[in-house]
Amino acid sequence: MRERLFPRAFQTVASARDFACETLDAWGVKGRRDDLVLCVSELATNALRYGVPRGRSYRLRLLNFGCCLRVEVHDSGPGRSRITPGTGLRIVEAVSDLWGVLPRSPGKVVWAEFHADE
């Protein structure tokens, strides 16, 4: 597992993508890379847009279970993420194998999983 905190600024989305790429390189992961990095971008953007109150940050966590990779974005904002017209979650749903939302206190975790190529 690797994780990093990012401050509430849209400029951090590029840094979150870079962190994901560095992590995948360190783990030797080649498959599903573009899909995973795209989801990092969409989940970070959604967290910044809807889930990170002023003065707070969001956490990007990447997990490697061998059989699958998981991206988690933790924020401290209220509410649950849901798919609405025009949201990045439609992209996450389309390119990931599974995704969901878990409550945390405060806030939520939005996650996406990518099965290893067989």
Jmol script that loads the backbone (N, CA, C; Angstrom):
load data "model"
ATOM      1  N   MET A   1       0.840  -1.170   0.000  1.00  0.00           N
ATOM      2  CA  MET A   1       0.000   0.000   0.000  1.00  0.00           C
ATOM      3  C   MET A   1       0.893   1.244   0.000  1.00  0.00           C
ATOM      4  N   ARG A   2       0.461   2.206  -0.785  1.00  0.00           N
ATOM      5  CA  ARG A   2       1.105   3.523  -0.779  1.00  0.00           C
ATOM      6  C   ARG A   2       0.014   4.568  -0.708  1.00  0.00           C
ATOM      7  N   GLU A   3       0.275   5.633   0.028  1.00  0.00           N
ATOM      8  CA  GLU A   3      -0.706   6.690   0.138  1.00  0.00           C
ATOM      9  C   GLU A   3      -0.025   8.033   0.303  1.00  0.00           C
ATOM     10  N   ARG A   4      -0.773   9.080  -0.044  1.00  0.00           N
ATOM     11  CA  ARG A   4      -0.256  10.435   0.083  1.00  0.00           C
ATOM     12  C   ARG A   4      -1.425  11.392   0.280  1.00  0.00           C
ATOM     13  N   LEU A   5      -1.188  12.401   1.114  1.00  0.00           N
ATOM     14  CA  LEU A   5      -2.158  13.475   1.309  1.00  0.00           C
ATOM     15  C   LEU A   5      -1.900  14.581   0.302  1.00  0.00           C
ATOM     16  N   PHE A   6      -2.982  15.161  -0.209  1.00  0.00           N
ATOM     17  CA  PHE A   6      -2.886  16.271  -1.139  1.00  0.00           C
ATOM     18  C   PHE A   6      -3.753  17.415  -0.624  1.00  0.00           C
ATOM     19  N   PRO A   7      -3.256  18.640  -0.687  1.00  0.00           N
ATOM     20  CA  PRO A   7      -4.055  19.774  -0.220  1.00  0.00           C
ATOM     21  C   PRO A   7      -5.216  20.083  -1.156  1.00  0.00           C
ATOM     22  N   ARG A   8      -6.132  20.877  -0.656  1.00  0.00           N
ATOM     23  CA  ARG A   8      -7.321  21.270  -1.422  1.00  0.00           C
ATOM     24  C   ARG A   8      -6.926  22.295  -2.483  1.00  0.00           C
ATOM     25  N   ALA A   9      -6.513  21.793  -3.640  1.00  0.00           N
ATOM     26  CA  ALA A   9      -6.141  22.638  -4.781  1.00  0.00           C
ATOM     27  C   ALA A   9      -6.236  21.783  -6.037  1.00  0.00           C
ATOM     28  N   PHE A  10      -6.869  22.321  -7.069  1.00  0.00           N
ATOM     29  CA  PHE A  10      -7.035  21.543  -8.297  1.00  0.00           C
ATOM     30  C   PHE A  10      -5.697  21.227  -8.968  1.00  0.00           C
ATOM     31  N   GLN A  11      -4.662  21.989  -8.671  1.00  0.00           N
ATOM     32  CA  GLN A  11      -3.345  21.706  -9.227  1.00  0.00           C
ATOM     33  C   GLN A  11      -2.787  20.378  -8.735  1.00  0.00           C
ATOM     34  N   THR A  12      -3.321  19.853  -7.645  1.00  0.00           N
ATOM     35  CA  THR A  12      -2.809  18.591  -7.097  1.00  0.00           C
ATOM     36  C   THR A  12      -3.256  17.370  -7.888  1.00  0.00           C
ATOM     37  N   VAL A  13      -4.232  17.521  -8.767  1.00  0.00           N
ATOM     38  CA  VAL A  13      -4.696  16.373  -9.554  1.00  0.00           C
ATOM     39  C   VAL A  13      -3.548  15.811 -10.388  1.00  0.00           C
ATOM     40  N   ALA A  14      -2.747  16.672 -10.996  1.00  0.00           N
ATOM     41  CA  ALA A  14      -1.587  16.208 -11.768  1.00  0.00           C
ATOM     42  C   ALA A  14      -0.589  15.504 -10.853  1.00  0.00           C
ATOM     43  N   SER A  15      -0.388  16.023  -9.653  1.00  0.00           N
ATOM     44  CA  SER A  15       0.525  15.379  -8.698  1.00  0.00           C
ATOM     45  C   SER A  15      -0.006  14.016  -8.268  1.00  0.00           C
ATOM     46  N   ALA A  16      -1.316  13.898  -8.126  1.00  0.00           N
ATOM     47  CA  ALA A  16      -1.920  12.606  -7.769  1.00  0.00           C
ATOM     48  C   ALA A  16      -1.704  11.590  -8.887  1.00  0.00           C
ATOM     49  N   ARG A  17      -1.870  12.029 -10.138  1.00  0.00           N
ATOM     50  CA  ARG A  17      -1.598  11.131 -11.277  1.00  0.00           C
ATOM     51  C   ARG A  17      -0.135  10.707 -11.286  1.00  0.00           C
ATOM     52  N   ASP A  18       0.774  11.664 -11.052  1.00  0.00           N
ATOM     53  CA  ASP A  18       2.210  11.351 -11.022  1.00  0.00           C
ATOM     54  C   ASP A  18       2.525  10.348  -9.917  1.00  0.00           C
ATOM     55  N   PHE A  19       1.921  10.529  -8.746  1.00  0.00           N
ATOM     56  CA  PHE A  19       2.122   9.598  -7.635  1.00  0.00           C
ATOM     57  C   PHE A  19       1.643   8.202  -8.016  1.00  0.00           C
ATOM     58  N   ALA A  20       0.498   8.125  -8.688  1.00  0.00           N
ATOM     59  CA  ALA A  20      -0.021   6.823  -9.134  1.00  0.00           C
ATOM     60  C   ALA A  20       0.940   6.173 -10.123  1.00  0.00           C
ATOM     61  N   CYS A  21       1.456   6.947 -11.068  1.00  0.00           N
ATOM     62  CA  CYS A  21       2.407   6.399 -12.051  1.00  0.00           C
ATOM     63  C   CYS A  21       3.685   5.913 -11.376  1.00  0.00           C
ATOM     64  N   GLU A  22       4.204   6.698 -10.431  1.00  0.00           N
ATOM     65  CA  GLU A  22       5.407   6.291  -9.689  1.00  0.00           C
ATOM     66  C   GLU A  22       5.161   4.990  -8.930  1.00  0.00           C
ATOM     67  N   THR A  23       3.988   4.885  -8.330  1.00  0.00           N
ATOM     68  CA  THR A  23       3.644   3.678  -7.568  1.00  0.00           C
ATOM     69  C   THR A  23       3.544   2.470  -8.490  1.00  0.00           C
ATOM     70  N   LEU A  24       2.873   2.623  -9.616  1.00  0.00           N
ATOM     71  CA  LEU A  24       2.757   1.515 -10.565  1.00  0.00           C
ATOM     72  C   LEU A  24       4.122   1.101 -11.095  1.00  0.00           C
ATOM     73  N   ASP A  25       5.003   2.060 -11.353  1.00  0.00           N
ATOM     74  CA  ASP A  25       6.374   1.748 -11.771  1.00  0.00           C
ATOM     75  C   ASP A  25       7.097   0.950 -10.691  1.00  0.00           C
ATOM     76  N   ALA A  26       6.979   1.388  -9.440  1.00  0.00           N
ATOM     77  CA  ALA A  26       7.642   0.695  -8.327  1.00  0.00           C
ATOM     78  C   ALA A  26       7.129  -0.727  -8.166  1.00  0.00           C
ATOM     79  N   TRP A  27       5.846  -0.932  -8.448  1.00  0.00           N
ATOM     80  CA  TRP A  27       5.246  -2.260  -8.343  1.00  0.00           C
ATOM     81  C   TRP A  27       5.422  -3.084  -9.611  1.00  0.00           C
ATOM     82  N   GLY A  28       5.965  -2.494 -10.662  1.00  0.00           N
ATOM     83  CA  GLY A  28       6.149  -3.208 -11.924  1.00  0.00           C
ATOM     84  C   GLY A  28       4.852  -3.490 -12.656  1.00  0.00           C
ATOM     85  N   VAL A  29       3.845  -2.674 -12.442  1.00  0.00           N
ATOM     86  CA  VAL A  29       2.533  -2.873 -13.062  1.00  0.00           C
ATOM     87  C   VAL A  29       2.492  -2.175 -14.410  1.00  0.00           C
ATOM     88  N   LYS A  30       2.118  -2.922 -15.428  1.00  0.00           N
ATOM     89  CA  LYS A  30       1.983  -2.357 -16.770  1.00  0.00           C
ATOM     90  C   LYS A  30       0.519  -2.363 -17.231  1.00  0.00           C
ATOM     91  N   GLY A  31      -0.188  -3.468 -16.973  1.00  0.00           N
ATOM     92  CA  GLY A  31      -1.567  -3.600 -17.422  1.00  0.00           C
ATOM     93  C   GLY A  31      -2.515  -2.697 -16.659  1.00  0.00           C
ATOM     94  N   ARG A  32      -3.510  -2.186 -17.355  1.00  0.00           N
ATOM     95  CA  ARG A  32      -4.571  -1.349 -16.791  1.00  0.00           C
ATOM     96  C   ARG A  32      -4.076   0.003 -16.290  1.00  0.00           C
ATOM     97  N   ARG A  33      -2.848   0.333 -16.607  1.00  0.00           N
ATOM     98  CA  ARG A  33      -2.227   1.570 -16.126  1.00  0.00           C
ATOM     99  C   ARG A  33      -3.040   2.809 -16.528  1.00  0.00           C
ATOM    100  N   ASP A  34      -3.382   2.925 -17.802  1.00  0.00           N
ATOM    101  CA  ASP A  34      -4.106   4.110 -18.273  1.00  0.00           C
ATOM    102  C   ASP A  34      -5.471   4.233 -17.594  1.00  0.00           C
ATOM    103  N   ASP A  35      -6.168   3.106 -17.443  1.00  0.00           N
ATOM    104  CA  ASP A  35      -7.472   3.127 -16.784  1.00  0.00           C
ATOM    105  C   ASP A  35      -7.340   3.577 -15.329  1.00  0.00           C
ATOM    106  N   LEU A  36      -6.359   3.038 -14.640  1.00  0.00           N
ATOM    107  CA  LEU A  36      -6.163   3.364 -13.239  1.00  0.00           C
ATOM    108  C   LEU A  36      -5.816   4.841 -13.068  1.00  0.00           C
ATOM    109  N   VAL A  37      -4.910   5.351 -13.877  1.00  0.00           N
ATOM    110  CA  VAL A  37      -4.493   6.756 -13.765  1.00  0.00           C
ATOM    111  C   VAL A  37      -5.661   7.681 -14.122  1.00  0.00           C
ATOM    112  N   LEU A  38      -6.463   7.306 -15.098  1.00  0.00           N
ATOM    113  CA  LEU A  38      -7.644   8.092 -15.430  1.00  0.00           C
ATOM    114  C   LEU A  38      -8.596   8.159 -14.238  1.00  0.00           C
ATOM    115  N   CYS A  39      -8.793   7.044 -13.562  1.00  0.00           N
ATOM    116  CA  CYS A  39      -9.681   7.033 -12.394  1.00  0.00           C
ATOM    117  C   CYS A  39      -9.113   7.851 -11.245  1.00  0.00           C
ATOM    118  N   VAL A  40      -7.804   7.822 -11.052  1.00  0.00           N
ATOM    119  CA  VAL A  40      -7.185   8.688 -10.039  1.00  0.00           C
ATOM    120  C   VAL A  40      -7.543  10.141 -10.330  1.00  0.00           C
ATOM    121  N   SER A  41      -7.412  10.529 -11.578  1.00  0.00           N
ATOM    122  CA  SER A  41      -7.718  11.900 -11.978  1.00  0.00           C
ATOM    123  C   SER A  41      -9.179  12.248 -11.708  1.00  0.00           C
ATOM    124  N   GLU A  42     -10.082  11.375 -12.095  1.00  0.00           N
ATOM    125  CA  GLU A  42     -11.514  11.643 -11.918  1.00  0.00           C
ATOM    126  C   GLU A  42     -11.903  11.650 -10.443  1.00  0.00           C
ATOM    127  N   LEU A  43     -11.400  10.695  -9.665  1.00  0.00           N
ATOM    128  CA  LEU A  43     -11.760  10.640  -8.247  1.00  0.00           C
ATOM    129  C   LEU A  43     -11.174  11.811  -7.470  1.00  0.00           C
ATOM    130  N   ALA A  44      -9.945  12.201  -7.789  1.00  0.00           N
ATOM    131  CA  ALA A  44      -9.342  13.365  -7.128  1.00  0.00           C
ATOM    132  C   ALA A  44     -10.118  14.633  -7.474  1.00  0.00           C
ATOM    133  N   THR A  45     -10.464  14.778  -8.736  1.00  0.00           N
ATOM    134  CA  THR A  45     -11.234  15.963  -9.157  1.00  0.00           C
ATOM    135  C   THR A  45     -12.586  16.012  -8.454  1.00  0.00           C
ATOM    136  N   ASN A  46     -13.274  14.874  -8.377  1.00  0.00           N
ATOM    137  CA  ASN A  46     -14.567  14.839  -7.679  1.00  0.00           C
ATOM    138  C   ASN A  46     -14.416  15.177  -6.197  1.00  0.00           C
ATOM    139  N   ALA A  47     -13.366  14.653  -5.569  1.00  0.00           N
ATOM    140  CA  ALA A  47     -13.139  14.963  -4.157  1.00  0.00           C
ATOM    141  C   ALA A  47     -12.939  16.465  -3.972  1.00  0.00           C
ATOM    142  N   LEU A  48     -12.141  17.060  -4.829  1.00  0.00           N
ATOM    143  CA  LEU A  48     -11.897  18.498  -4.729  1.00  0.00           C
ATOM    144  C   LEU A  48     -13.158  19.306  -5.007  1.00  0.00           C
ATOM    145  N   ARG A  49     -13.911  18.868  -5.971  1.00  0.00           N
ATOM    146  CA  ARG A  49     -15.108  19.616  -6.358  1.00  0.00           C
ATOM    147  C   ARG A  49     -16.228  19.495  -5.318  1.00  0.00           C
ATOM    148  N   TYR A  50     -16.381  18.307  -4.734  1.00  0.00           N
ATOM    149  CA  TYR A  50     -17.547  18.055  -3.891  1.00  0.00           C
ATOM    150  C   TYR A  50     -17.259  17.611  -2.462  1.00  0.00           C
ATOM    151  N   GLY A  51     -16.040  17.181  -2.155  1.00  0.00           N
ATOM    152  CA  GLY A  51     -15.845  16.521  -0.873  1.00  0.00           C
ATOM    153  C   GLY A  51     -14.774  17.047   0.046  1.00  0.00           C
ATOM    154  N   VAL A  52     -14.024  18.052  -0.371  1.00  0.00           N
ATOM    155  CA  VAL A  52     -12.934  18.529   0.489  1.00  0.00           C
ATOM    156  C   VAL A  52     -13.260  19.948   0.950  1.00  0.00           C
ATOM    157  N   PRO A  53     -13.668  20.102   2.204  1.00  0.00           N
ATOM    158  CA  PRO A  53     -13.954  21.446   2.716  1.00  0.00           C
ATOM    159  C   PRO A  53     -12.684  22.299   2.791  1.00  0.00           C
ATOM    160  N   ARG A  54     -12.873  23.600   2.854  1.00  0.00           N
ATOM    161  CA  ARG A  54     -11.733  24.520   2.991  1.00  0.00           C
ATOM    162  C   ARG A  54     -10.872  24.127   4.185  1.00  0.00           C
ATOM    163  N   GLY A  55      -9.569  24.219   3.983  1.00  0.00           N
ATOM    164  CA  GLY A  55      -8.635  23.892   5.055  1.00  0.00           C
ATOM    165  C   GLY A  55      -8.365  22.412   5.223  1.00  0.00           C
ATOM    166  N   ARG A  56      -8.968  21.576   4.413  1.00  0.00           N
ATOM    167  CA  ARG A  56      -8.779  20.129   4.502  1.00  0.00           C
ATOM    168  C   ARG A  56      -8.001  19.620   3.303  1.00  0.00           C
ATOM    169  N   SER A  57      -7.717  18.340   3.313  1.00  0.00           N
ATOM    170  CA  SER A  57      -6.992  17.699   2.215  1.00  0.00           C
ATOM    171  C   SER A  57      -7.715  16.410   1.856  1.00  0.00           C
ATOM    172  N   TYR A  58      -7.213  15.757   0.816  1.00  0.00           N
ATOM    173  CA  TYR A  58      -7.730  14.430   0.465  1.00  0.00           C
ATOM    174  C   TYR A  58      -6.566  13.454   0.438  1.00  0.00           C
ATOM    175  N   ARG A  59      -6.878  12.202   0.672  1.00  0.00           N
ATOM    176  CA  ARG A  59      -5.864  11.140   0.707  1.00  0.00           C
ATOM    177  C   ARG A  59      -6.071  10.232  -0.497  1.00  0.00           C
ATOM    178  N   LEU A  60      -4.986   9.981  -1.219  1.00  0.00           N
ATOM    179  CA  LEU A  60      -4.988   8.994  -2.294  1.00  0.00           C
ATOM    180  C   LEU A  60      -4.273   7.770  -1.773  1.00  0.00           C
ATOM    181  N   ARG A  61      -4.950   6.642  -1.816  1.00  0.00           N
ATOM    182  CA  ARG A  61      -4.369   5.371  -1.360  1.00  0.00           C
ATOM    183  C   ARG A  61      -4.425   4.391  -2.521  1.00  0.00           C
ATOM    184  N   LEU A  62      -3.302   3.716  -2.779  1.00  0.00           N
ATOM    185  CA  LEU A  62      -3.208   2.694  -3.815  1.00  0.00           C
ATOM    186  C   LEU A  62      -2.846   1.376  -3.142  1.00  0.00           C
ATOM    187  N   LEU A  63      -3.572   0.336  -3.483  1.00  0.00           N
ATOM    188  CA  LEU A  63      -3.345  -0.978  -2.892  1.00  0.00           C
ATOM    189  C   LEU A  63      -3.150  -2.002  -3.991  1.00  0.00           C
ATOM    190  N   ASN A  64      -2.213  -2.916  -3.760  1.00  0.00           N
ATOM    191  CA  ASN A  64      -1.923  -3.985  -4.711  1.00  0.00           C
ATOM    192  C   ASN A  64      -2.189  -5.313  -4.015  1.00  0.00           C
ATOM    193  N   PHE A  65      -3.265  -5.971  -4.412  1.00  0.00           N
ATOM    194  CA  PHE A  65      -3.642  -7.251  -3.829  1.00  0.00           C
ATOM    195  C   PHE A  65      -3.135  -8.427  -4.659  1.00  0.00           C
ATOM    196  N   GLY A  66      -2.320  -8.155  -5.663  1.00  0.00           N
ATOM    197  CA  GLY A  66      -1.833  -9.207  -6.549  1.00  0.00           C
ATOM    198  C   GLY A  66      -2.837  -9.525  -7.646  1.00  0.00           C
ATOM    199  N   CYS A  67      -4.035  -9.908  -7.246  1.00  0.00           N
ATOM    200  CA  CYS A  67      -5.088 -10.220  -8.215  1.00  0.00           C
ATOM    201  C   CYS A  67      -5.781  -8.963  -8.717  1.00  0.00           C
ATOM    202  N   CYS A  68      -5.660  -7.879  -7.985  1.00  0.00           N
ATOM    203  CA  CYS A  68      -6.280  -6.625  -8.416  1.00  0.00           C
ATOM    204  C   CYS A  68      -5.585  -5.436  -7.767  1.00  0.00           C
ATOM    205  N   LEU A  69      -5.777  -4.308  -8.387  1.00  0.00           N
ATOM    206  CA  LEU A  69      -5.288  -3.034  -7.865  1.00  0.00           C
ATOM    207  C   LEU A  69      -6.491  -2.227  -7.425  1.00  0.00           C
ATOM    208  N   ARG A  70      -6.308  -1.455  -6.378  1.00  0.00           N
ATOM    209  CA  ARG A  70      -7.417  -0.636  -5.868  1.00  0.00           C
ATOM    210  C   ARG A  70      -6.948   0.793  -5.666  1.00  0.00           C
ATOM    211  N   VAL A  71      -7.749   1.727  -6.120  1.00  0.00           N
ATOM    212  CA  VAL A  71      -7.547   3.156  -5.915  1.00  0.00           C
ATOM    213  C   VAL A  71      -8.596   3.609  -4.920  1.00  0.00           C
ATOM    214  N   GLU A  72      -8.173   4.335  -3.899  1.00  0.00           N
ATOM    215  CA  GLU A  72      -9.112   4.929  -2.955  1.00  0.00           C
ATOM    216  C   GLU A  72      -8.816   6.415  -2.831  1.00  0.00           C
ATOM    217  N   VAL A  73      -9.860   7.228  -2.824  1.00  0.00           N
ATOM    218  CA  VAL A  73      -9.716   8.648  -2.519  1.00  0.00           C
ATOM    219  C   VAL A  73     -10.598   8.928  -1.307  1.00  0.00           C
ATOM    220  N   HIS A  74      -9.941   9.376  -0.236  1.00  0.00           N
ATOM    221  CA  HIS A  74     -10.603   9.664   1.029  1.00  0.00           C
ATOM    222  C   HIS A  74     -10.804  11.176   1.129  1.00  0.00           C
ATOM    223  N   ASP A  75     -12.029  11.594   1.437  1.00  0.00           N
ATOM    224  CA  ASP A  75     -12.254  13.014   1.684  1.00  0.00           C
ATOM    225  C   ASP A  75     -13.044  13.170   2.973  1.00  0.00           C
ATOM    226  N   SER A  76     -13.178  14.389   3.426  1.00  0.00           N
ATOM    227  CA  SER A  76     -13.865  14.627   4.695  1.00  0.00           C
ATOM    228  C   SER A  76     -15.157  15.403   4.513  1.00  0.00           C
ATOM    229  N   GLY A  77     -15.663  15.412   3.292  1.00  0.00           N
ATOM    230  CA  GLY A  77     -16.900  16.137   3.015  1.00  0.00           C
ATOM    231  C   GLY A  77     -18.128  15.302   3.283  1.00  0.00           C
ATOM    232  N   PRO A  78     -19.270  15.961   3.358  1.00  0.00           N
ATOM    233  CA  PRO A  78     -20.523  15.246   3.605  1.00  0.00           C
ATOM    234  C   PRO A  78     -21.030  14.558   2.351  1.00  0.00           C
ATOM    235  N   GLY A  79     -21.999  13.708   2.543  1.00  0.00           N
ATOM    236  CA  GLY A  79     -22.703  13.112   1.410  1.00  0.00           C
ATOM    237  C   GLY A  79     -22.044  11.872   0.864  1.00  0.00           C
ATOM    238  N   ARG A  80     -22.733  11.293  -0.124  1.00  0.00           N
ATOM    239  CA  ARG A  80     -22.251  10.098  -0.804  1.00  0.00           C
ATOM    240  C   ARG A  80     -22.072  10.429  -2.267  1.00  0.00           C
ATOM    241  N   SER A  81     -21.044   9.877  -2.864  1.00  0.00           N
ATOM    242  CA  SER A  81     -20.847  10.065  -4.304  1.00  0.00           C
ATOM    243  C   SER A  81     -21.875   9.235  -5.053  1.00  0.00           C
ATOM    244  N   ARG A  82     -22.399   9.812  -6.111  1.00  0.00           N
ATOM    245  CA  ARG A  82     -23.360   9.086  -6.934  1.00  0.00           C
ATOM    246  C   ARG A  82     -23.188   9.534  -8.378  1.00  0.00           C
ATOM    247  N   ILE A  83     -23.609   8.694  -9.265  1.00  0.00           N
ATOM    248  CA  ILE A  83     -23.502   9.026 -10.681  1.00  0.00           C
ATOM    249  C   ILE A  83     -24.655   9.946 -11.054  1.00  0.00           C
ATOM    250  N   THR A  84     -24.297  11.070 -11.617  1.00  0.00           N
ATOM    251  CA  THR A  84     -25.266  11.999 -12.177  1.00  0.00           C
ATOM    252  C   THR A  84     -24.769  12.361 -13.570  1.00  0.00           C
ATOM    253  N   PRO A  85     -25.644  12.885 -14.414  1.00  0.00           N
ATOM    254  CA  PRO A  85     -25.201  13.219 -15.777  1.00  0.00           C
ATOM    255  C   PRO A  85     -23.981  14.141 -15.770  1.00  0.00           C
ATOM    256  N   GLY A  86     -22.998  13.758 -16.548  1.00  0.00           N
ATOM    257  CA  GLY A  86     -21.816  14.588 -16.703  1.00  0.00           C
ATOM    258  C   GLY A  86     -20.746  14.412 -15.650  1.00  0.00           C
ATOM    259  N   THR A  87     -20.909  13.477 -14.716  1.00  0.00           N
ATOM    260  CA  THR A  87     -19.898  13.339 -13.666  1.00  0.00           C
ATOM    261  C   THR A  87     -18.781  12.390 -14.086  1.00  0.00           C
ATOM    262  N   GLY A  88     -17.622  12.585 -13.462  1.00  0.00           N
ATOM    263  CA  GLY A  88     -16.480  11.714 -13.698  1.00  0.00           C
ATOM    264  C   GLY A  88     -16.726  10.286 -13.231  1.00  0.00           C
ATOM    265  N   LEU A  89     -17.709  10.089 -12.366  1.00  0.00           N
ATOM    266  CA  LEU A  89     -17.993   8.727 -11.903  1.00  0.00           C
ATOM    267  C   LEU A  89     -18.512   7.837 -13.029  1.00  0.00           C
ATOM    268  N   ARG A  90     -19.081   8.428 -14.059  1.00  0.00           N
ATOM    269  CA  ARG A  90     -19.464   7.622 -15.232  1.00  0.00           C
ATOM    270  C   ARG A  90     -18.218   7.035 -15.894  1.00  0.00           C
ATOM    271  N   ILE A  91     -17.162   7.816 -15.933  1.00  0.00           N
ATOM    272  CA  ILE A  91     -15.892   7.336 -16.485  1.00  0.00           C
ATOM    273  C   ILE A  91     -15.332   6.238 -15.592  1.00  0.00           C
ATOM    274  N   VAL A  92     -15.343   6.459 -14.280  1.00  0.00           N
ATOM    275  CA  VAL A  92     -14.846   5.455 -13.331  1.00  0.00           C
ATOM    276  C   VAL A  92     -15.623   4.153 -13.501  1.00  0.00           C
ATOM    277  N   GLU A  93     -16.932   4.242 -13.595  1.00  0.00           N
ATOM    278  CA  GLU A  93     -17.767   3.053 -13.782  1.00  0.00           C
ATOM    279  C   GLU A  93     -17.421   2.330 -15.085  1.00  0.00           C
ATOM    280  N   ALA A  94     -17.135   3.095 -16.130  1.00  0.00           N
ATOM    281  CA  ALA A  94     -16.878   2.508 -17.445  1.00  0.00           C
ATOM    282  C   ALA A  94     -15.536   1.796 -17.530  1.00  0.00           C
ATOM    283  N   VAL A  95     -14.511   2.309 -16.871  1.00  0.00           N
ATOM    284  CA  VAL A  95     -13.172   1.734 -17.067  1.00  0.00           C
ATOM    285  C   VAL A  95     -12.702   0.838 -15.924  1.00  0.00           C
ATOM    286  N   SER A  96     -13.354   0.895 -14.765  1.00  0.00           N
ATOM    287  CA  SER A  96     -12.942   0.028 -13.661  1.00  0.00           C
ATOM    288  C   SER A  96     -13.772  -1.254 -13.683  1.00  0.00           C
ATOM    289  N   ASP A  97     -13.305  -2.260 -12.946  1.00  0.00           N
ATOM    290  CA  ASP A  97     -14.063  -3.503 -12.833  1.00  0.00           C
ATOM    291  C   ASP A  97     -15.132  -3.406 -11.750  1.00  0.00           C
ATOM    292  N   LEU A  98     -14.832  -2.686 -10.701  1.00  0.00           N
ATOM    293  CA  LEU A  98     -15.759  -2.443  -9.590  1.00  0.00           C
ATOM    294  C   LEU A  98     -15.474  -1.057  -9.044  1.00  0.00           C
ATOM    295  N   TRP A  99     -16.481  -0.429  -8.486  1.00  0.00           N
ATOM    296  CA  TRP A  99     -16.259   0.822  -7.776  1.00  0.00           C
ATOM    297  C   TRP A  99     -17.345   0.967  -6.724  1.00  0.00           C
ATOM    298  N   GLY A 100     -17.114   1.832  -5.768  1.00  0.00           N
ATOM    299  CA  GLY A 100     -18.112   2.037  -4.739  1.00  0.00           C
ATOM    300  C   GLY A 100     -17.735   3.172  -3.810  1.00  0.00           C
ATOM    301  N   VAL A 101     -18.572   3.341  -2.805  1.00  0.00           N
ATOM    302  CA  VAL A 101     -18.399   4.399  -1.821  1.00  0.00           C
ATOM    303  C   VAL A 101     -18.577   3.785  -0.440  1.00  0.00           C
ATOM    304  N   LEU A 102     -17.672   4.119   0.465  1.00  0.00           N
ATOM    305  CA  LEU A 102     -17.761   3.671   1.847  1.00  0.00           C
ATOM    306  C   LEU A 102     -17.792   4.895   2.759  1.00  0.00           C
ATOM    307  N   PRO A 103     -18.609   4.855   3.807  1.00  0.00           N
ATOM    308  CA  PRO A 103     -18.608   5.972   4.747  1.00  0.00           C
ATOM    309  C   PRO A 103     -17.355   5.949   5.618  1.00  0.00           C
ATOM    310  N   ARG A 104     -16.934   7.096   6.041  1.00  0.00           N
ATOM    311  CA  ARG A 104     -15.884   7.223   7.046  1.00  0.00           C
ATOM    312  C   ARG A 104     -16.227   8.441   7.867  1.00  0.00           C
ATOM    313  N   SER A 105     -15.581   8.607   8.968  1.00  0.00           N
ATOM    314  CA  SER A 105     -15.905   9.724   9.833  1.00  0.00           C
ATOM    315  C   SER A 105     -14.695  10.617  10.012  1.00  0.00           C
ATOM    316  N   PRO A 106     -14.699  11.816   9.485  1.00  0.00           N
ATOM    317  CA  PRO A 106     -15.760  12.386   8.661  1.00  0.00           C
ATOM    318  C   PRO A 106     -15.571  11.998   7.206  1.00  0.00           C
ATOM    319  N   GLY A 107     -16.612  12.110   6.423  1.00  0.00           N
ATOM    320  CA  GLY A 107     -16.514  11.972   4.975  1.00  0.00           C
ATOM    321  C   GLY A 107     -16.792  10.594   4.428  1.00  0.00           C
ATOM    322  N   LYS A 108     -16.020  10.255   3.379  1.00  0.00           N
ATOM    323  CA  LYS A 108     -16.257   9.020   2.638  1.00  0.00           C
ATOM    324  C   LYS A 108     -14.985   8.590   1.917  1.00  0.00           C
ATOM    325  N   VAL A 109     -15.014   7.354   1.438  1.00  0.00           N
ATOM    326  CA  VAL A 109     -13.958   6.807   0.591  1.00  0.00           C
ATOM    327  C   VAL A 109     -14.630   6.371  -0.704  1.00  0.00           C
ATOM    328  N   VAL A 110     -14.156   6.899  -1.821  1.00  0.00           N
ATOM    329  CA  VAL A 110     -14.623   6.437  -3.123  1.00  0.00           C
ATOM    330  C   VAL A 110     -13.500   5.594  -3.703  1.00  0.00           C
ATOM    331  N   TRP A 111     -13.823   4.381  -4.134  1.00  0.00           N
ATOM    332  CA  TRP A 111     -12.791   3.435  -4.567  1.00  0.00           C
ATOM    333  C   TRP A 111     -13.133   2.841  -5.928  1.00  0.00           C
ATOM    334  N   ALA A 112     -12.088   2.357  -6.586  1.00  0.00           N
ATOM    335  CA  ALA A 112     -12.243   1.644  -7.853  1.00  0.00           C
ATOM    336  C   ALA A 112     -11.217   0.527  -7.877  1.00  0.00           C
ATOM    337  N   GLU A 113     -11.617  -0.630  -8.415  1.00  0.00           N
ATOM    338  CA  GLU A 113     -10.717  -1.776  -8.517  1.00  0.00           C
ATOM    339  C   GLU A 113     -10.523  -2.192  -9.963  1.00  0.00           C
ATOM    340  N   PHE A 114      -9.331  -2.726 -10.192  1.00  0.00           N
ATOM    341  CA  PHE A 114      -8.912  -3.156 -11.528  1.00  0.00           C
ATOM    342  C   PHE A 114      -8.310  -4.541 -11.408  1.00  0.00           C
ATOM    343  N   HIS A 115      -8.960  -5.523 -12.029  1.00  0.00           N
ATOM    344  CA  HIS A 115      -8.453  -6.894 -11.983  1.00  0.00           C
ATOM    345  C   HIS A 115      -7.189  -7.007 -12.814  1.00  0.00           C
ATOM    346  N   ALA A 116      -6.288  -7.855 -12.344  1.00  0.00           N
ATOM    347  CA  ALA A 116      -5.045  -8.089 -13.079  1.00  0.00           C
ATOM    348  C   ALA A 116      -5.360  -8.751 -14.423  1.00  0.00           C
ATOM    349  N   ASP A 117      -4.579  -8.381 -15.432  1.00  0.00           N
ATOM    350  CA  ASP A 117      -4.742  -9.029 -16.731  1.00  0.00           C
ATOM    351  C   ASP A 117      -4.367 -10.492 -16.603  1.00  0.00           C
ATOM    352  N   GLU A 118      -5.147 -11.329 -17.240  1.00  0.00           N
ATOM    353  CA  GLU A 118      -4.873 -12.774 -17.145  1.00  0.00           C
ATOM    354  C   GLU A 118      -4.033 -13.247 -18.292  1.00  0.00           C
TER     355      GLU A 118
END
end "model"
wireframe off; spacefill off
backbone 0.3
color backbone group
